[in-house]
Amino acid sequence: MNHPVTRRTLLGAGFGLLAARRLPGAPSQAPAALVRGGSRRQNIHEALKLIDREIRAKLAGRKCVIIKPNIVNTGRQLASTHVDALQGILDYLADRWKGPVYIAEASAGFTTEGYANFRYEEAIRDHRSMHVELVDLNEEGQYEILHVLNGDLHIQPVRLARRLCDPDAFVISSAILKTHNTVIATLNIKNMALGAPLHYRRGESQRWNDKRIYHGGVRQTHYDILLTAQRLCRNWGVGVIDGWEGMEGNGPNSGTPVDHRVAIASTDMVAADRIGAEVMGINPDWLGYLKWCGETGVGVWDRDRIELRGERIESVRREYRLHADIDRMLTWMGPLTDLPPKLG
């Protein structure tokens, strides 16, 4: 390819996608539920019920449930998981799970501020018969090390929340339909991969933030999300996407609302995100990290291996306005313009 890849050159491809390679050990098929209804809480509950059989099979034998919200901004509700999304998940679990449930996040800010501002305690009060606890993963401070690439493409260790790495946990991602300023769209995989790295505790004299390591370059970010997803995915149970009110434009913080009124759920987070991208009118091929997760066996990427239940995509699809930097984001698909020396 002799010319840089831009949105204009890619739009002609539409949704005609290349089939991802099926690797040994990769899941063969995945269910995904797509619901449009009368409330955020009800939509999520109904979406989970549509894949109830598969959830129960994966939930059996686990020691705890972890619900991972997306609190990228502790003060702006549109950018962060709504309490009613958590209510819908807990409504589903109430008759199916008797063990501990942890709502756990490592926000880019101070997580407990987000919990308070978004009234997460209401979800606990409404489910008093369940054992639900809020956990600030940054303050907990327990971690496992993963080596990723920094912006100079050098190996660098990052600290991932140990609780999210627990093989005995059943992790539920509670994500949102949002555009993004680096990887086009942020859904479940992005929620898990960038929610797991930790930063300094409140009051700690030395300030550090391992999330920043992931933002060294458009190609490096996609690859580091893949590496992190490969490490975390062994305990992933369900990916939930709340699209009652999505975000378009300059997400994941500064975008504007989309009145969409949908919810997506799957026992395969890659499959859920693939459906989410299409519902947003985004070519899934543009999401490099997601496509690579499919090609390496993290989850199901091939559209013909995703069994969609509920609404048809065509009946609920909206064309989300993308971030102003979309053309620069899409350069990951083209050749490197600053090539290293070719030796040997």
N, C-alpha and C positions, 0 to 999 in steps of 0.2 A: 504494500500500500504506500503510495507516494505522497498522499495528502493527509493532513491531520484529521482525526475523526471528530466530527461535531454533531450536535443534535440534528442539524439539517441533513447531513449525509446519512444519518442513521434512521431518520423518520420513515424513509421509504421501506425499511425492513418490516415495519408494522409489528405484528405479533407472530410472524413466521419464525419459529425458533428451531435451532439445531438440537437434536436429541442428545442429552447428556450421556456419557458413558456409564454403563451399569457395572459397578465394581463388585468383587466378591465381598459378601457380608453386608452389602447395602440393602435396606428394606425394599421389598418388591412392590408394595402398594400402600397407599395411605388414604384414610377417609378424611374429608374436610367438610365442615358444616358452614353454610352461609345463610344468615337469618336477617330479615328486615321486619321490624315490629314496632310496638307502641312505647317501649321504654328501654333505656340502656340496660338496666338490671335484668329485665325480662328477656331481652335479646340474647344476652350472654348465657343466662340459664338455659334457654331453649337451644342454643347452639351446642352447649355441652351435652344436653340430653340426646341430641341427634347422633352423637358418637359415644353413647353411654357404654355399649358393650366393649368397645376397644379401651375406654378409660378404665373400666373395672378390671380388665385383664392386666393392664400395666400397673395398676394401683396395688394389686394383691402382693402381700409380702413386704411392702415398704414400711419403714419405721416412722416416717414423718412426711408431712406435706409442706413444701415451701412455695409461697406465692411471691413471685418477683415482680413488683410494679415497676413502672418507668417514671422516676421523679428526676427528670433532667433539669427541671427548674422548680425550686421549692416554693416559689411564689405565684407562678402562673398556672392556673388550672388547665387551660387548653393544652399546655405542653406536657401534662403529667396525668398519670392514671387516676381516674375519678373513683371516689369511694363507692359509687353504685356499681362499677365494674367489679370491685372486690365483693360487694354484696351478692352479685349474681353468681360468682364463683363459689362463695360460701353457701349460698342457697343450694347449689348443686351438691356440694360435699356433705351437707348436713345429715342426710339420710344414708350416706355411703361410706363415711369415714369417721372413726371414733378416736383416732390418735391425735397427737399434737399437730397444730398448724402454725407455721411461722410466716408472717408477712415481713419479708426481708429485702432491704435495699441498701446500696452504697451510692448515694446520690453524689453528683458533682458538687453540691453544696452541703449543708448540714441536714442529714436525713430527717432527724426528729422535727425540724422546722416544717418540712414537707408533710410529715404525718399530722402535725397539729393544724397547719393551714388548710389541708384538704380533708380534715375531720375523719381520719381513718379509725379513730376510736369508736365511731358510730357503728362500723361494721362489726366490731367486737361486741359491743353492747347488744346488737340485734341478734347475735349468735352466742348467747351466754352458755348454752348447753355444750358448746364446742370449746376445745382448748386452743384458743387463738392468742398469739403473742406478736407484738411488734418488735422487730430486731433492727438495730442500726449496725450494718456490717462494718462500717468504718470505725465506729466506736468499739465494736467487739474485737476488731484488730487481729483476728486469726486468719492465716492465709496459707496458700500453697504457691510455689513458684512456677511460673511458665516463662520460657524464653521466646521472645518475639523479635521482630526487626524494628529498629528505630528509624528516624528519618534519613539517617546516613546509611541505612541498610546494614547496620552492625547489630549483632546479637545483644539483647538487653533483657534482663529479668524483670518481670512484673509480678506483683502480689495479687493473687486472685482470692476472693473470699472463700475460706475453707468450707463454709456451710454450703455454698453452691457447688462444691466439688464432691460432696458426700454421696457415695454410690448407693446408700440405703435410702436416700431422700427421693421424693416424687415432686419434681419441680414444675410449677405452673407459671408460665410467663403471662403477665397481664400487660399487653402492649397496646399501642394506639396506631391508627392510620395517620402517618405523618410524613411529609417531605423532609429532606435532610440537606445539610450544607456541604456534605462531603461524599456520601454514598447514595445519593438520590432519594432513597426512602428508608425510614427506620421502622422496623416492625419487630417480630419476636427475636430473630437471631441477633440483631443489633442491640436490642434491649438486654439480652443475656450477656453478650460479649463485652459490651462497654459498661454494663452495670456491675460486673464482677471485679474489675480492678479497683483497688482501694486507694484512699488518700489519708492524709494525716488526721489524727484525732483532734477533737476540740481541745484547745489549750496546749497542744504539743508545740514545743519551741521551734523545731525544725519542720518546715512546711514542705510536703512532697505530694505528688499526685500522679499515680501510675497511669491514669486515664490519658494524660497528655501525651504519653509515649506513642499512643495509637494514632496521633494526628500529625504525623511527620510528612505525609505525602499521599496523593490520591491512590497510587498503586499499593503502597505499603499498608494503608488503612484497610483495604479490602483483604489483603493477605493475612494481616494480624487478626482480623475478625474471624477468618477461617481457622487459623491456628487455635484461637481461643474456643471457638465452637467445637472443634474436635476434642479438646480437653474436657469441656463441660457436658457434652451431649449424652454421656452414659446414664445420667439420671433424669433426663428431660421426660416429662410426662405429658403435658398438654401445652400447646401454644394458643393463647386467646388474643384476639385483636378486637378492640373496641372502636367501632367506626360510627358511633352515634353522632359524634361531632369530630370530624377529622381536622387535620391541619394541612393547608396548602401554602405555597409561596416559600418564604424564607424560614422553613423549619430547621431544626427541631424546637426552636425557642420563640422565634419572632414571626411566625406565619399567621395566617388568618383562618377563621373557622369555615368548615364545610359541613352543612347540615345534611348528613348522609344516612343516619339511622340504621346502620347495619352492624352485625357482629360476625366474627369468623372464629372457628375453633377446629383444632386438629390434634391428634396424638403425634403428629409429625410437624415440628416447627418449620421446617423447610417448606413443606406442602402448604401450611397455613400462610406463610409469607408469599409464596408464589401466587396463591389466590388473592391475597391482599394487594399485591402489585397490580394485578389485572383489574381488580375492582377500582383501583385508583386511576386506571387508564395509563399505567406505566408499563412499558415494554420490560418484562422480567429479565431479558438478556442484559439490560443495562446494570443490573445489580450484581456486580462481579462476585462479591462475597457470597451471595445466595446461590448463584449458579455453581460456584466452586464447592460449596457445601454439598450440593447435589452430586457433583461429579466425584467427590471423594467419599461418599457414603454416609455423610452426617444425616441426610434425610432424602426424601423423594422430591426430585425436581421435575421429572418428566410429567407433563400435563396429562398424558394419556394413562398414567398410573395413579392419578389422584381421583378418588371417587367422591364427587361433589354431591352433597345432600342439602336439600332445602331450596333456596332460590337459585336461579340461573344467573351467572355473572352478567349476561347481557341486560338483565332486567334491573340491575342495581349499579352498573358501572357509571362512574363520574370521571370526568377529565380534570384531575387535580393540576392546578398551576404549579410548576416546578420552581425550584430555587433560582434566583437570578444568576448563579454561577454554574448552571447546568452544563453549558458547553465545556467549561474547564473540567468539570467532574468527569465528563464522558471521555476525556483524553486517555483514561486508563485502558480503553479498548484499542487504541492505536499504538504505533511504534514509539519507543523512547526517542525523544529529540536530543537528549544529552547522553550519548552513548559512551560507556566506559571503553578504555583501550582494549583492542582485540589482540591478545597475546597468545603465544603458543600455537 
